[in-house]
């Protein structure tokens, strides 16, 4: 009896310890952003754990070679553009703090790494407020969502603040038609939860559940008419979506887009405003599904091929053509792109490099 009591107490202590300790997740993702002049720039973690980047040499055109931005990173990067056009990239460092590095002039060179502190346990996600101030979100050691923001566009930073919640995924951030940011994350019951600014650039609501049972990080896009739409994998490995019924307003129920997917979904927006979803299939290839008209129904899944060794991302070229990026089976960066805006797709091409 004493032995059973001791075992029970020991198991309980182990469970408590596991709940308190959230290990840092080492991602193998890709971040892509558009420079002020329209050139795409991609960021990945190299085998030495430094951040590497490669960029288009002209808008919609060919690519440079790889260059290192240094650092020791333990997450997928997140990048966005300052109000003055300078790109800024955010990562988790080996100390689990948030670090950032920024262009010193639009389309130009880089500052070097600087710490924004904190102890984060997810990939950081950067977004832009209605007034142009950057805001970064990440999960803390207590499972809550934390954020930190520029106090003026392109300027210095606030301290960390908690938005509460108990989240079990990377956050996803969307911007409402009226400019209010909205954050989405999976809860401990595997439902999708959201929290939103009550005014543009302002304070935040409490958390609310959108229901569902999701098994991936959520992704969010904005329809041509301004309505947010959220996407996630379900327990049957199909892609599910839920959408605002009016811009800035309430939400529909969940609906299935089918498929059998093995990655987090990624959402792009075509030049004509039609959303397009990208996922990895069970054969490791890239699949996509798109709205047939802006704000409307969906096409069904089509295969773009390739062999994806990790998650993927998608970005828009200066001329509106979508371009998808993956880590291939050889751990290099591969890409495929629309040959005309809203249109068909090229074949795959390698950009080289070795992604960790």
TATAVEN-V801999 format. One record per pair of residues at least 12 apart in sequence whose ideal C-beta (glycine too) atoms are under 10 Angstrom apart, sorted by the first residue. I is the first residue (numbers start at 1). GAP is how many residues later the second one is. D is the distance in whole Angstrom. If there is no record, write none. Layout:
I/GAP/D
I/GAP/D
//
This chain:
19/124/9
20/121/8
20/122/9
20/123/10
21/100/9
21/120/8
22/74/10
22/97/10
22/98/10
22/99/4
22/100/9
22/117/8
22/118/9
22/119/6
22/120/9
22/121/7
22/146/9
23/98/8
24/50/5
24/51/8
24/68/7
24/70/9
24/72/6
24/95/10
24/96/8
24/97/6
24/98/9
25/49/8
25/50/7
25/51/9
25/67/9
25/96/7
25/97/7
25/98/8
25/114/10
25/145/8
26/19/9
26/23/9
26/47/9
26/48/6
26/49/8
26/50/9
26/66/10
26/330/8
27/18/8
27/46/10
27/47/8
27/48/5
27/49/4
27/50/9
27/64/10
27/65/9
27/95/9
27/96/6
27/143/9
27/283/8
27/284/7
27/329/10
28/16/8
28/17/7
28/48/8
28/281/7
28/282/4
28/283/7
28/299/6
28/303/9
28/327/6
28/328/7
29/14/9
29/15/8
29/16/8
29/46/8
29/47/3
29/48/8
29/49/9
29/94/7
29/141/9
29/235/9
29/237/10
29/281/7
29/282/5
29/283/8
29/284/7
29/296/10
29/298/8
29/326/9
30/12/6
30/13/7
30/14/5
30/15/9
30/46/7
30/47/8
30/236/10
30/280/8
30/281/8
30/282/7
30/283/5
30/284/10
30/285/10
30/294/10
30/295/5
30/296/7
30/297/7
30/303/7
30/305/10
30/325/7
31/12/4
31/13/8
31/14/10
31/20/9
31/22/9
31/45/6
31/46/4
31/47/6
31/48/5
31/49/9
31/58/7
31/59/9
31/60/9
31/92/9
31/95/9
31/282/7
31/284/9
31/294/9
32/12/10
32/21/10
32/22/10
32/23/10
32/45/10
32/47/8
32/281/5
32/282/8
32/283/4
32/284/9
32/291/8
32/292/9
32/293/6
32/301/10
32/303/9
33/22/10
33/44/10
33/45/9
33/46/4
33/47/6
33/48/6
33/54/6
33/55/9
33/56/8
33/93/9
33/282/7
34/22/9
34/25/9
34/45/10
34/46/10
34/47/7
34/51/10
34/53/9
34/281/7
34/282/7
34/283/8
34/284/7
35/20/7
35/21/8
35/24/8
35/46/8
35/50/7
35/51/9
35/52/6
35/68/8
35/71/7
35/72/5
35/73/9
35/283/9
36/45/7
36/46/9
36/48/8
36/49/3
36/50/7
36/51/8
36/67/9
36/69/9
36/70/4
36/71/6
36/72/10
37/19/9
37/21/9
37/22/6
37/48/8
37/69/7
37/70/5
37/281/8
38/18/8
38/20/9
38/21/4
38/22/7
38/23/10
38/69/9
38/278/10
38/279/7
38/280/3
38/281/8
39/16/6
39/17/4
39/18/7
39/19/7
39/20/5
39/21/8
39/22/8
39/24/9
39/25/9
39/68/7
39/278/9
39/279/7
40/14/9
40/15/7
40/16/5
40/19/8
40/20/9
40/21/10
40/23/9
40/275/6
40/276/8
40/277/6
40/278/8
40/283/7
40/285/9
40/295/9
40/297/10
41/12/6
41/13/7
41/14/4
41/15/7
41/22/10
41/23/9
41/38/8
41/46/6
41/48/9
41/62/9
41/66/9
41/274/9
42/12/5
42/13/7
42/14/9
42/21/9
42/24/10
42/35/10
42/37/9
42/271/8
42/273/8
42/281/10
42/283/6
42/291/6
42/293/8
42/309/7
42/311/9
43/12/10
43/26/8
43/30/10
43/33/9
43/34/4
43/35/9
43/36/6
43/44/9
43/46/6
43/48/9
43/58/10
43/270/10
44/22/9
44/29/10
44/32/9
44/33/8
44/266/10
44/269/10
44/281/9
44/283/8
44/287/10
44/288/10
44/289/6
44/307/10
44/309/7
44/310/9
44/311/5
44/312/8
45/26/9
45/27/10
45/28/5
45/29/8
45/30/8
45/31/8
45/32/7
45/46/8
45/310/7
45/311/5
46/20/8
46/22/7
46/23/10
46/27/9
46/307/7
46/308/7
46/309/7
46/310/6
47/284/8
47/306/10
47/307/5
47/308/8
47/309/5
48/20/8
48/22/9
48/23/10
48/24/8
48/306/10
48/308/8
49/22/8
49/23/5
49/24/6
49/25/7
49/42/10
49/44/10
49/45/8
49/307/6
50/18/5
50/19/7
50/20/5
50/21/6
50/22/7
50/23/7
50/63/10
50/306/9
51/16/10
51/17/7
51/18/4
51/19/7
51/20/5
51/21/9
51/22/6
51/26/6
51/28/10
51/38/7
51/40/6
51/48/9
51/50/7
51/59/10
51/62/9
52/14/5
52/15/7
52/16/5
52/17/7
52/18/10
52/25/10
52/281/9
52/301/6
52/302/9
52/303/8
52/304/10
53/13/7
53/14/6
53/15/8
53/16/6
53/24/9
53/26/9
53/34/9
53/36/8
53/48/10
53/57/9
53/300/10
54/12/5
54/13/7
54/279/7
54/297/6
54/298/8
54/299/7
55/12/9
55/32/10
55/52/9
56/261/8
56/262/9
56/267/10
58/260/9
59/258/7
59/259/4
59/260/7
60/257/5
60/258/5
60/259/5
60/260/9
60/261/7
60/263/9
60/277/9
61/256/9
61/257/9
63/270/10
63/272/9
63/286/9
63/288/6
63/289/9
64/287/9
65/286/9
65/287/8
65/288/9
66/267/9
66/285/8
66/286/7
66/287/5
66/288/9
67/43/9
69/20/8
69/22/10
69/32/6
69/41/6
69/42/10
69/43/8
69/44/8
70/31/8
70/40/9
70/42/7
70/43/7
71/18/10
71/20/7
71/22/7
71/23/9
71/28/6
71/30/7
71/41/9
71/42/5
72/19/9
72/21/6
72/22/4
72/23/9
72/27/9
72/41/9
73/16/10
73/17/10
73/18/4
73/19/7
73/20/6
73/21/8
73/26/7
73/40/9
73/283/9
74/17/8
74/18/5
74/19/7
74/20/6
74/21/9
74/22/7
74/46/10
74/49/10
75/15/9
75/16/5
75/17/4
75/18/9
75/21/9
75/23/9
75/24/10
75/45/8
75/46/10
75/47/8
75/48/5
75/49/7
75/63/9
75/95/9
76/14/10
76/15/8
76/16/9
76/46/10
76/47/5
76/48/9
76/49/9
76/94/8
76/234/9
76/235/8
76/237/9
77/12/5
77/13/7
77/14/5
77/15/9
77/22/10
77/23/10
77/24/9
77/46/8
77/47/8
77/49/9
78/12/5
78/13/8
78/14/10
78/20/10
78/22/10
78/45/7
78/46/5
78/47/5
78/48/4
78/49/9
78/58/7
78/59/9
78/60/9
78/92/10
78/95/10
79/12/10
79/21/10
79/22/9
79/23/10
79/47/7
80/45/9
80/46/4
80/47/7
80/48/6
80/54/6
80/55/9
80/56/9
80/93/10
81/22/9
81/25/9
81/45/10
81/47/7
81/51/9
81/53/9
82/20/7
82/21/8
82/24/8
82/46/8
82/50/7
82/51/9
82/52/6
82/68/8
82/71/7
82/72/5
82/73/9
83/45/8
83/46/9
83/48/8
83/49/3
83/50/7
83/51/8
83/67/9
83/69/9
83/70/4
83/71/5
83/72/9
84/19/10
84/21/9
84/22/6
84/48/8
84/69/8
84/70/5
85/18/8
85/20/9
85/21/4
85/22/7
85/23/10
85/69/9
86/16/6
86/17/4
86/18/7
86/19/7
86/20/5
86/21/8
86/22/8
86/24/10
86/25/9
86/68/7
87/14/9
87/15/7
87/16/5
87/19/8
87/20/8
87/21/9
87/23/9
88/12/6
88/13/7
88/14/4
88/15/7
88/22/10
88/23/9
88/38/7
88/46/6
88/48/9
88/62/9
88/66/9
89/12/5
89/13/7
89/14/9
89/21/9
89/24/10
89/35/10
89/37/8
90/12/10
90/26/8
90/30/10
90/33/9
90/34/5
90/35/8
90/36/5
90/44/9
90/46/5
90/47/10
90/48/9
90/58/10
91/22/8
91/29/10
91/32/9
91/33/7
92/26/9
92/27/9
92/28/5
92/29/8
92/30/8
92/31/7
92/32/6
92/46/7
93/20/8
93/22/7
93/23/10
93/27/9
95/20/8
95/22/9
95/23/10
95/24/8
96/22/8
96/23/5
96/24/6
96/25/7
96/42/10
96/44/10
96/45/8
97/18/5
97/19/7
97/20/5
97/21/6
97/22/7
97/23/7
98/16/10
98/17/7
98/18/4
98/19/7
98/20/5
98/21/9
98/22/6
98/26/6
98/28/10
98/38/7
98/40/6
98/48/9
98/50/7
98/59/10
98/62/9
99/14/5
99/15/7
99/16/5
99/17/7
99/18/9
99/25/9
100/13/7
100/14/6
100/15/8
100/16/6
100/24/9
100/26/9
100/34/9
100/36/8
100/48/10
100/57/9
101/12/5
101/13/7
102/12/9
102/32/10
102/52/9
114/43/10
116/20/7
116/22/10
116/32/6
116/41/6
116/42/10
116/43/9
116/44/8
117/31/8
117/40/9
117/42/8
117/43/7
118/18/9
118/20/7
118/22/7
118/23/10
118/28/7
118/30/7
118/41/9
118/42/5
119/19/9
119/21/7
119/22/5
119/23/10
119/27/9
119/41/9
120/16/9
120/17/9
120/18/4
120/19/6
120/20/6
120/21/8
120/26/7
120/40/9
121/17/8
121/18/5
121/19/7
121/20/6
121/21/9
121/22/8
121/25/10
121/46/10
121/49/10
122/15/9
122/16/5
122/17/4
122/18/9
122/21/10
122/23/9
122/24/10
122/45/8
122/46/10
122/47/8
122/48/5
122/49/7
122/63/9
122/95/9
123/14/10
123/15/7
123/16/9
123/46/10
123/47/5
123/48/9
123/94/9
124/12/5
124/13/7
124/14/5
124/15/9
124/22/10
124/23/10
124/24/9
124/46/9
124/47/9
125/12/5
125/13/7
125/14/10
125/20/10
125/22/10
125/45/7
125/46/5
125/47/7
125/48/5
125/58/8
125/60/10
125/92/10
126/12/10
126/47/8
127/20/9
127/22/9
127/44/10
127/45/10
127/46/4
127/47/8
127/48/7
127/54/6
127/55/10
127/56/9
128/22/10
128/25/9
128/45/9
128/47/7
128/51/10
128/53/8
129/20/7
129/21/8
129/24/8
129/46/8
129/50/7
129/51/9
129/52/6
129/68/8
129/71/7
129/72/5
129/73/9
130/45/8
130/46/9
130/48/8
130/49/3
130/50/7
130/51/8
130/67/9
130/69/9
130/70/4
130/71/5
130/72/9
131/19/10
131/21/9
131/22/6
131/48/8
131/69/7
131/70/5
132/18/8
132/20/9
132/21/4
132/22/7
132/69/9
133/16/6
133/17/4
133/18/7
133/19/7
133/20/5
133/21/8
133/22/8
133/24/10
133/25/10
133/68/7
134/14/9
134/15/7
134/16/5
134/19/8
134/20/8
134/21/10
134/23/9
135/12/6
135/13/7
135/14/4
135/15/7
135/22/10
135/23/9
135/38/8
135/46/7
135/48/10
135/62/9
135/66/9
136/12/5
136/13/7
136/14/9
136/21/9
136/24/10
136/37/9
137/12/10
137/26/8
137/33/9
137/34/5
137/35/9
137/36/6
137/44/9
137/46/6
137/48/9
138/22/9
138/32/8
138/33/7
139/26/9
139/27/10
139/28/6
139/29/9
139/30/8
139/31/8
139/32/7
139/46/8
140/20/8
140/22/7
140/23/10
140/27/10
142/20/8
142/22/9
142/23/10
142/24/8
143/21/10
143/22/8
143/23/5
143/24/6
143/25/7
143/42/10
143/44/10
143/45/8
144/18/5
144/19/7
144/20/5
144/21/5
144/22/7
144/23/7
144/63/10
145/16/10
145/17/7
145/18/4
145/19/7
145/20/5
145/21/9
145/22/6
145/26/6
145/38/6
145/40/6
145/48/9
145/50/7
145/59/10
145/62/9
146/14/5
146/15/7
146/16/5
146/17/7
146/18/10
146/19/10
146/25/10
147/13/7
147/14/6
147/15/8
147/16/6
147/24/9
147/26/9
147/34/9
147/36/8
147/57/9
148/12/5
148/13/7
149/12/9
149/32/10
149/52/9
161/43/9
163/20/7
163/22/10
163/32/6
163/41/6
163/42/9
163/43/9
163/44/8
164/31/8
164/40/9
164/42/7
164/43/7
165/18/9
165/20/7
165/22/7
165/23/10
165/28/6
165/29/10
165/30/7
165/41/9
165/42/5
166/19/9
166/21/6
166/22/5
166/23/9
166/27/9
166/41/9
167/16/9
167/17/9
167/18/4
167/19/6
167/20/6
167/21/8
167/26/7
167/28/10
167/40/9
168/17/8
168/18/5
168/19/7
168/20/6
168/21/9
168/22/8
168/25/10
168/46/10
168/49/10
169/15/9
169/16/5
169/17/4
169/18/9
169/21/9
169/23/9
169/24/10
169/45/8
169/46/10
169/47/8
169/48/5
169/49/7
169/63/9
169/95/9
170/14/10
170/15/8
170/16/9
170/46/10
170/47/5
170/48/8
170/49/10
170/94/8
171/12/5
171/13/7
171/14/5
171/15/9
171/22/10
171/23/10
171/24/9
171/46/8
171/47/8
171/49/10
172/12/5
172/13/7
172/14/10
172/20/9
172/22/9
172/45/7
172/46/5
172/47/6
172/48/5
172/49/10
172/58/7
172/59/9
172/60/9
172/92/9
172/93/10
172/95/9
173/12/10
173/47/7
174/20/9
174/22/9
174/44/10
174/45/9
174/46/4
174/47/7
174/48/6
174/54/5
174/55/8
174/56/8
174/70/10
174/93/10
175/22/9
175/25/9
175/45/9
175/47/7
175/51/9
175/53/8
176/20/7
176/21/8
176/24/8
176/46/8
176/50/7
176/51/9
176/52/6
176/68/8
176/71/7
176/72/5
176/73/9
177/45/8
177/46/9
177/48/8
177/49/3
177/50/7
177/51/8
177/67/9
177/69/9
177/70/4
177/71/5
177/72/9
178/19/9
178/21/9
178/22/6
178/48/8
178/69/8
178/70/5
179/18/8
179/20/9
179/21/4
179/22/7
179/23/10
179/69/9
180/16/6
180/17/4
180/18/7
180/19/7
180/20/5
180/21/8
180/22/8
180/24/10
180/25/10
180/68/7
181/14/9
181/15/7
181/16/5
181/19/8
181/20/9
181/21/10
181/23/9
182/12/6
182/13/7
182/14/4
182/15/7
182/22/10
182/23/9
182/38/8
182/46/6
182/48/9
182/62/9
182/66/9
183/12/5
183/13/7
183/14/9
183/21/8
183/24/9
183/35/10
183/37/9
184/12/10
184/26/8
184/30/10
184/33/9
184/34/5
184/35/8
184/36/6
184/44/9
184/46/6
184/47/10
184/48/9
184/58/10
185/22/9
185/29/10
185/32/8
185/33/7
186/26/9
186/27/9
186/28/5
186/29/9
186/30/8
186/31/7
186/32/7
186/46/8
187/20/8
187/22/7
187/23/10
187/27/9
189/20/8
189/22/9
189/23/10
189/24/8
190/22/8
190/23/5
190/24/6
190/25/7
190/42/10
190/44/10
190/45/8
191/18/5
191/19/7
191/20/5
191/21/6
191/22/7
191/23/7
192/16/10
192/17/7
192/18/4
192/19/7
192/20/5
192/21/9
192/22/6
192/26/6
192/38/6
192/39/10
192/40/6
192/48/9
192/50/7
192/59/10
192/62/9
193/14/5
193/15/7
193/16/5
193/17/7
193/18/10
193/25/9
194/13/7
194/14/6
194/15/8
194/16/6
194/24/9
194/26/9
194/34/9
194/36/8
194/48/10
194/57/8
195/12/5
195/13/7
196/12/9
196/32/9
196/52/9
208/43/9
210/20/7
210/22/10
210/32/6
210/41/6
210/42/10
210/43/9
210/44/8
211/31/8
211/40/9
211/42/8
211/43/7
212/18/9
212/20/7
212/22/7
212/23/10
212/28/6
212/29/10
212/30/7
212/41/9
212/42/5
213/19/9
213/21/7
213/22/5
213/23/10
213/27/9
213/41/9
214/16/9
214/17/9
214/18/4
214/19/6
214/20/6
214/21/8
214/26/7
214/40/9
215/17/8
215/18/5
215/19/7
215/20/6
215/21/9
215/22/7
215/25/10
215/46/10
215/49/10
216/15/9
216/16/5
216/17/4
216/18/9
216/21/9
216/23/9
216/24/10
216/45/8
216/46/10
216/47/7
216/48/5
216/49/7
216/63/9
216/95/10
217/14/10
217/15/7
217/16/9
217/46/10
217/47/4
217/48/8
217/49/10
217/94/9
218/12/5
218/13/7
218/14/5
218/15/9
218/22/10
218/24/10
218/46/8
218/47/8
219/12/5
219/13/7
219/14/10
219/20/10
219/22/9
219/45/7
219/46/5
219/47/6
219/48/5
219/58/8
219/59/9
219/60/10
220/12/10
220/21/10
220/23/10
220/45/10
220/47/7
221/20/9
221/22/9
221/44/10
221/45/9
221/46/4
221/47/8
221/48/6
221/54/5
221/55/9
221/56/8
221/70/10
222/22/9
222/25/9
222/45/9
222/47/7
222/51/9
222/53/8
223/20/7
223/21/8
223/24/8
223/46/9
223/50/7
223/51/9
223/52/6
223/68/8
223/71/7
223/72/5
223/73/9
224/45/8
224/46/9
224/48/8
224/49/3
224/50/7
224/51/9
224/67/9
224/69/9
224/70/4
224/71/5
224/72/9
225/19/9
225/21/9
225/22/6
225/48/8
225/69/7
225/70/5
226/18/8
226/20/9
226/21/4
226/22/7
226/23/10
226/69/9
227/16/6
227/17/4
227/18/7
227/19/7
227/20/5
227/21/8
227/22/8
227/24/10
227/25/10
227/68/7
228/14/9
228/15/7
228/16/5
228/19/8
228/20/9
228/21/10
228/23/9
229/12/6
229/13/7
229/14/4
229/15/7
229/22/10
229/23/9
229/38/8
229/46/6
229/48/10
229/62/9
229/66/9
230/12/5
230/13/7
230/14/9
230/21/8
230/24/9
230/35/10
230/37/9
231/12/10
231/26/8
231/33/9
231/34/5
231/35/9
231/36/6
231/44/9
231/46/6
231/48/9
231/58/10
232/22/9
232/32/8
232/33/7
233/26/9
233/27/10
233/28/6
233/29/9
233/30/8
233/31/7
233/32/7
233/46/8
234/20/8
234/22/7
234/23/10
234/27/9
236/20/8
236/22/9
236/23/10
236/24/8
237/22/8
237/23/5
237/24/6
237/25/7
237/42/10
237/44/10
237/45/8
238/18/5
238/19/7
238/20/5
238/21/5
238/22/7
238/23/7
239/16/10
239/17/7
239/18/4
239/19/7
239/20/5
239/21/9
239/22/6
239/26/6
239/38/6
239/40/6
239/48/9
239/50/7
239/59/10
239/62/9
240/14/5
240/15/7
240/16/5
240/17/7
240/18/10
240/25/9
241/13/7
241/14/6
241/15/8
241/16/6
241/24/9
241/26/9
241/34/9
241/36/8
241/48/10
241/57/9
242/12/5
242/13/7
243/12/9
243/32/10
243/52/9
255/43/9
257/20/7
257/22/10
257/32/6
257/41/6
257/42/10
257/43/8
257/44/8
258/31/8
258/40/9
258/42/7
258/43/7
259/18/9
259/20/7
259/22/7
259/23/9
259/28/7
259/30/7
259/41/9
259/42/5
260/19/9
260/21/7
260/22/5
260/23/10
260/27/9
260/41/9
261/16/9
261/17/10
261/18/4
261/19/7
261/20/7
261/21/8
261/26/7
261/28/10
261/40/9
262/17/8
262/18/5
262/19/7
262/20/6
262/21/9
262/22/8
262/46/9
263/15/9
263/16/5
263/17/4
263/18/9
263/21/10
263/23/9
263/24/10
263/45/7
263/47/8
263/48/5
263/49/7
263/63/9
264/15/8
264/16/9
264/47/5
264/48/9
264/49/10
265/12/6
265/13/7
265/14/5
265/15/10
265/24/9
265/46/10
265/47/9
266/12/5
266/13/7
266/14/10
266/20/10
266/22/10
266/45/8
266/46/6
266/47/6
266/48/5
266/49/10
266/58/8
266/59/10
267/47/8
268/20/9
268/22/9
268/45/9
268/46/4
268/47/7
268/48/7
268/54/5
268/55/9
268/56/8
268/70/10
269/22/10
269/25/10
269/45/9
269/47/7
269/51/9
269/53/8
270/20/7
270/21/8
270/24/8
270/46/8
270/50/7
270/51/9
270/52/6
270/68/8
270/71/7
270/72/5
270/73/9
271/45/8
271/46/9
271/48/8
271/49/3
271/50/7
271/51/8
271/67/9
271/69/9
271/70/4
271/71/5
271/72/9
272/19/9
272/21/9
272/22/6
272/48/8
272/69/8
272/70/5
273/18/8
273/20/9
273/21/4
273/22/7
273/69/9
274/16/6
274/17/4
274/18/7
274/19/7
274/20/5
274/21/8
274/22/8
274/24/10
274/25/9
274/68/7
275/14/9
275/15/7
275/16/5
275/19/8
275/20/9
275/21/10
275/23/9
276/12/6
276/13/7
276/14/4
276/15/7
276/22/10
276/23/9
276/38/8
276/46/6
276/48/9
276/62/9
276/66/9
277/12/5
277/13/7
277/14/9
277/21/8
277/22/10
277/24/9
277/37/9
278/12/10
278/26/8
278/30/10
278/34/6
278/35/8
278/36/5
278/44/9
278/46/6
278/48/9
279/22/8
279/29/9
279/32/10
279/33/8
280/26/9
280/27/9
280/28/4
280/29/9
280/30/9
280/31/8
280/32/7
280/46/8
281/20/8
281/22/7
281/23/10
281/27/9
283/20/8
283/22/9
283/24/8
283/25/10
284/21/10
284/22/8
284/23/5
284/24/6
284/25/8
284/42/10
284/44/10
284/45/8
285/18/6
285/19/7
285/20/5
285/21/6
285/22/7
285/23/7
285/41/10
286/16/10
286/17/8
286/18/4
286/19/7
286/20/5
286/21/9
286/22/6
286/26/7
286/28/10
286/38/6
286/40/6
286/48/9
286/50/7
286/59/10
286/62/9
287/14/5
287/15/7
287/16/6
287/17/7
287/18/9
287/19/10
287/21/10
288/13/7
288/14/6
288/15/8
288/16/6
288/26/9
288/34/9
288/36/8
288/48/10
288/57/8
289/12/5
289/13/7
290/12/8
290/32/9
290/52/9
302/43/9
304/20/7
304/22/10
304/32/6
304/41/6
304/42/10
304/43/9
304/44/8
305/31/8
305/40/9
305/42/8
305/43/7
306/18/9
306/20/6
306/22/7
306/23/9
306/28/6
306/29/10
306/30/7
306/41/9
306/42/5
307/19/8
307/20/10
307/21/6
307/22/4
307/23/9
307/27/9
307/41/9
308/16/10
308/18/5
308/19/7
308/20/7
308/21/8
308/26/9
309/17/7
309/18/5
309/19/6
309/20/5
309/21/8
309/22/6
309/23/9
309/25/10
309/46/8
310/16/8
310/17/4
310/18/9
310/21/9
310/45/7
310/46/10
311/15/8
311/16/8
312/12/6
312/13/6
312/14/4
312/15/8
312/22/10
313/12/5
313/13/8
313/22/10
314/12/10
314/21/10
314/22/10
314/23/10
315/20/10
315/22/10
316/22/9
316/25/9
317/20/7
317/21/8
317/24/8
319/19/9
319/21/9
319/22/6
320/18/8
320/20/9
320/21/4
320/22/7
321/16/6
321/17/4
321/18/7
321/19/7
321/20/5
321/21/8
321/22/8
321/24/10
321/25/10
322/14/9
322/15/7
322/16/5
322/19/8
322/20/9
322/21/10
322/23/9
323/12/6
323/13/7
323/14/4
323/15/7
323/22/10
323/23/9
324/12/5
324/13/7
324/14/9
324/21/8
324/24/9
325/12/10
325/26/8
326/22/9
326/29/10
327/26/9
327/27/10
327/28/5
327/29/9
328/20/8
328/22/7
328/23/10
328/27/9
330/20/8
330/22/9
330/23/10
330/24/8
330/25/10
331/22/8
331/23/5
331/24/5
331/25/8
332/18/5
332/19/7
332/20/5
332/21/6
332/22/7
332/23/7
333/16/10
333/17/7
333/18/4
333/19/7
333/20/5
333/21/9
333/22/6
334/14/5
334/15/7
334/16/5
334/17/7
334/18/9
334/19/10
335/13/7
335/14/6
335/15/8
335/16/6
336/12/5
336/13/7
337/12/9
//
